[in-house]
Amino acid sequence: MSAPVFLADGTSLAALAPGATYVLDGAEGRHAGVVQRKRVGERVDVVDGVGTRLVCVVASVEGSEVRLTVDDVVAEPAPDVVVTLVQALAKGDRDELAVEAAVEVGADAVLPWQADRSVVVWRGERAARSRGRWIATVRSAVKQARRAWLPPVGEAVTTPQLAARVRSVVDAGGVALVLHEEATTPIAAAALPTPGDATPELLVVVGPEGGIAESEVQALTGAGAVAVRLGPHVLRTSTAGPVAVALLSDRLGRWA
C-alpha cells in the first residue's frame, strides 16, 4: 500500500535533504499521531503542495507531534498543461463532490462559477465559507490521491468574467471546453493545448443541475470556447467534470 500523505502548510520543503528531521505538528500532526496512530518505523510522505515530496519514516510520536526522518526528497514536475475544472455552483454537496473527484483524477486548478441556473448563490460571508469548504475538499482529495501539487481554488466568477477568462486562455494558446449535451463534437476529438515555453491552460466548463443556458453557451463559444459532449448519456453535474478530467488526463498522457 502506498504511504499516506500529509501537507506542510505554507512551508517549502525543497531545501531539506535526506537525513534531515521534519516535525509534523498542528492539525496534520494530530491526524498522523492521534487519529491514524502512526508508529515508529512506519512510512509517511509529506508534500508542500508545490511539487516537493519528502519520503519519511516515523522516528517518534508524542501526541500530535510526529518527528520524521527524511529518507528521500523527490521533486515532482509541474504539469505541462494546466487542467482547470470550472465547476458551476450546485445545490447540496454536488459541486463539492465534483471538485473532490476531479482533483483525485487530475484537475490542477478549480474555479467556481456562478452560472445563470445555479440554485446556490455565493455572496458575502457565505461566499467565503463556501470557498473555504471547496479548499478543504481539495486538500482532502490531494491527500487521498497522494499528490504533491495542491490545486488552487479561485474566487467565484460570473458568466461575463468566465467569458473573459476563456478569451484570455485561448489567446495565450490554451483551450476551453464546455460540456454540453447538444454539442456535436465528442470530447475525444477536441483539440488540446500543445505544451511549449509557456504552460497552456485547459479549461473544462461544467454547468449546474439545470444545464448551461443557451446565452451562456453563446457567450463562452463567442470568446473562443468549444462545446463538446461526453457521450450518449447525460451526467449529473457531480459526475460530468470528473469523467471529463479523467478522459482528458488520459489523452494528455498522464495515465500512460
C-alpha positions, 0 to 999 in steps of 0.5 A: 500500500502506498504511504499516506500523505500529509501537507506542510502548510505554507512551508517549502520543503525543497531545501531539506535533504535526506537525513534531515528531521521534519516535525509534523505538528498542528492539525496534520500532526494530530491526524498522523499521531492521534487519529491514524496512530502512526508508529515508529518505523512506519512510512509517511510522505509529506508534500508542500503542495508545490511539487516537493515530496519528502519520503519519511519514516516515523522516528517518534510520536508524542501526541500530535507531534510526529518527528520524521526522518527524511529518507528521500526528497523527490521533486515532482514536475509541474504539469505541462498543461494546466487542467482547470475544472470550472465547476458551476455552483450546485445545490447540496454537496454536488459541486463539492463532490465534483471538485473532490473527484476531479482533483483525485483524477487530475484537475490542477486548478478549480474555479467556481462559477456562478452560472445563470441556473445555479440554485446556490448563490455565493455572496458575502460571508457565505461566499467565503465559507463556501470557498473555504469548504471547496479548499478543504475538499481539495486538500482532502482529495490531494491527500487521498490521491497522494499528490504533491501539487495542491490545486488552487481554488479561485474566487467565484466568477460570473458568466461575463468574467468566465467569458473573459477568462476563456478569451484570455486562455485561448489567446495565450494558446490554451483551450476551453471546453464546455460540456454540453449535451447538444454539442456535436463534437465528442470530447475525444476529438477536441483539440488540446493545448500543445505544451511549449515555453509557456504552460497552456491552460485547459479549461473544462466548463461544467454547468449546474443541475439545470444545464448551461443556458443557451446565452451562456453557451453563446457567450463562452463559444463567442470568446473562443470556447468549444462545446463538446459532449461526453457521450450518449448519456447525460451526467449529473453535474457531480459526475460530468467534470470528473469523467471529463478530467479523467478522459482528458488526463488520459489523452494528455498522457498522464495515465500512460 
